[in-house]
Amino acid sequence: MTTPAITCPWWCTDHRRGDTVEDEQHARLFPAPAGTWVAILLGGLPRDRPELAWGAEAYRPDGEDARAFAAALLQAADLFDRLAAEPGRAP
């Protein structure tokens, strides 16, 4: 069984299909250094709300990667705030 075609929101750049609509996921991945990740995720169901997610498992001797990770978090948080301000989309 495959899911029906789902229209992605304007911000989705990495749609992940699933066997059912519950498995669909819209995602926006932000550029982050190796060992880290930053994303906004949204399930395919109408009741699903955007989630801001991040992780870090990086150990470096300087602050360059930390600044790059912080920049990715800032970009994601700004977009997350814009999504929360859209009508009917309060997280």
Buried (B, 14 or more C-beta within 10 A) or exposed (E): EEBEEBEBBEBBEEBEEEEEEEEBBBBBBBEBBEEBBBBBBBBBEEEBEBEBEBEBEBEEEEEEBBEBBEBBBEBBBEBBEEBEEEEEEEE
